[in-house]
Every structure is written in C-alpha cells, then in structure tokens.
Amino acid sequence: MDIKQIINGIRNFEGLTRKREIPSALKAMGSLAPDGILDEDGVLLRHGGEYIVIACDSIQPEICRKAPYFAGRSAVFASVNDVAAMGGKPLKIVNAAGAEDEDNLKKIICGMAEAAQIFGLTIDGGHILPTGSLANATVTVVGTAKKPLLSSTLRPNHLLLFVTDLKGTRPNNWCHAWNTTTGKSNQQIRGRYTALRRLAEEGMLTAGKDISNAGILGTIAILLETSNVGGIIDLKAIKIPKGITPLDWYCTFLSFGFILGVQRKNTKKVISRLKRKGLFANIIGYATSSSEIILKHETDTAILFDWKYDTIIK
C-alpha cells in the first residue's frame, strides 16, 4: 500500500472536497448563524427529560438520475444514520423529491418508502417538485435521544472505533457505496441501531459520526476536526472487503457505518455487544492533542491533514 497515493486520493476525493463548500452557508448567514452550527449533522432540542433530534440529508442529483431507487433509499439511511450517530431513535420522516421524468420520480419515492419501512416508519409528508426539475432526493428525520452523542466531544487518547457490516454489496452504478441491508431482515437491521443507541444511553461512547459521502477516512477527518484534535489511524486495522481497492474503500459511503469515540476501559464491552449483532467493530486509531492526522501502515507513516494549514468544514 502506497500511503502517499492514498493521501493524495483522499485529499482530492470529490465526496470530501465538496464538504469545503459547507462554510459558505455560515458566511451567507453572517451574524444570524448560531454558534456551533457546523459541529453536528443534526439539531438537538431539549424536550422534558429527553431531546428531540432533527437531521436532513440530500443525495446528489447525478446519483438520483443514475440510480433513483437507490438514491431514495440512501436519503433515508443518511438521515437516520445522522440521528443514530447522535444517540437517537428515528420517529418521523418527511421528504422532498423531484426528477426529470415521472418514472425516476416514482423510483426515488419508492426507495424512500421501502427504506422507511425497514425502521417501522412511513413517509409522513413532504414536497414534490414539478416533473422536469433537477433530480432530488431529500429526507428529514425527527427522532428522540435520552443521552445525545456529539461529534465535538472527542478528546486526546479516546480510541476510534470503526463499525460496519462487511457482508454487503456494491451497487452496480455507484462505485463508492456499500449496501448493508439487502438480504437482512428488518428486525436484524433495527437491532443494530438499537444496540448503538443503548451504548450511547449508557455513556459507553464519547463521540460519534456516521460515515457519509466523505468516505471512511474523510469522515474520520471531519470528526477529528470538529473536536479540534489530531489522530493516528492504522490503515491495517480498517478491514477491506474482497474485490475492493484500499482507496475505493476509504472513499465509500456506508449504508450502516460509524466512527465512534470510546474510552479504553469500555472497549471490550462495546466491541463485544456490536459483534453480537453481526457487525465488524475494530479499534483503528486514537485521538491526539496534535494538529496532525497521521496515517500509518506497518512501518510507513504520513500526514493526511494538519489543522495548522488545512481545513474541511471550518
């Protein structure tokens, strides 16, 4: 494995470089932007003894055109994962959808509806753009959390846990995606989210981020940047499914995939409970007080990002 080639590929990966456009929204709001608006993928509202969690995601128009059904499914999973990464349980879903023709629109909405059903939910309302509009699949999920998990609470020496299902498939028309739901029962899928939520509620996790279209390494970088820490990542600890190159895997959006912060004393218990759900869970590195994210593979090391000079969402 050529670490320098990996670093160059990650730094120039469109799924990650696109994230650098996010701060433009902050600039557009100016003094109206609330503090910490870019820290989390969802919004928390205290309600009685718990919190309401709201998350919204959109799938790129190109993917909506090429794979409308999968785009609809992915929009639901992306927002559900945002809620799950914050220790929440999804309760309600609303959407917005559009397409250049009626057939693609139906596929997008069907994908959304069937993905919602996996979680025992329905699409409860939303908005349909006129036929001929730019392809669009947007989903907002509302949920609740007893003990919220944040992206900004990772601290030096917290371990980084990579969690996913390696028994998945690649969609034919989306090379940087990993489908972990096909062939699995709704009960099995829901059980994984329940396990994750209960670990958060018990205080077993210190931070969380779902693996988005920034990919595995890009998501790790954003989590570290949000918490203002550096990190050391062991590439050898990130297991790669057969038939996928390392760089492609590191750039992959996972329908179920999370980077979690864990204290060393809780590691064995957390990994054991996730593995009982058929998941791959492995420590792949740790946070540091440095400004650097260092990748290592056996004896080779190199800097992926240095927050003294680099930025992604800040």
Number of C-alpha atoms within 10 A of each C-alpha: 13 10 18 15 10 18 18 12 15 23 16 11 18 13 19 23 15 14 17 13 13 13 14 11 12 17 11 10 10 10 9 9 13 10 9 9 13 16 19 20 20 23 17 19 12 12 10 7 8 14 18 22 25 24 24 22 21 21 22 15 17 13 18 28 19 14 18 28 22 22 28 32 24 28 28 31 24 28 26 33 28 28 32 30 30 30 28 31 23 25 16 17 25 18 24 16 25 25 25 17 15 13 11 20 27 17 20 29 23 17 22 30 20 18 24 21 13 17 20 13 15 17 20 10 11 13 11 16 15 14 16 12 13 17 24 27 31 25 27 22 26 21 20 23 25 18 19 23 26 24 24 21 18 28 22 16 17 21 26 29 23 24 23 23 21 20 15 19 13 15 13 8 11 15 14 18 23 22 19 19 18 11 9 10 11 15 11 14 18 13 15 20 22 16 16 23 24 16 17 25 17 10 13 18 26 20 25 29 26 31 29 23 23 24 26 25 26 25 22 24 23 22 28 27 27 21 19 19 23 24 29 22 23 17 20 13 14 22 15 16 14 7 7 12 11 16 22 18 22 22 26 24 25 28 25 25 26 26 27 28 30 26 17 13 9 13 18 11 11 19 19 12 16 21 16 11 15 15 19 19 24 20 21 18 23 24 23 21 12 16 18 24 24 19 23 19 15 9 5 11 16 16 15 24 21 15 17 9 8 13 14 20 18 16
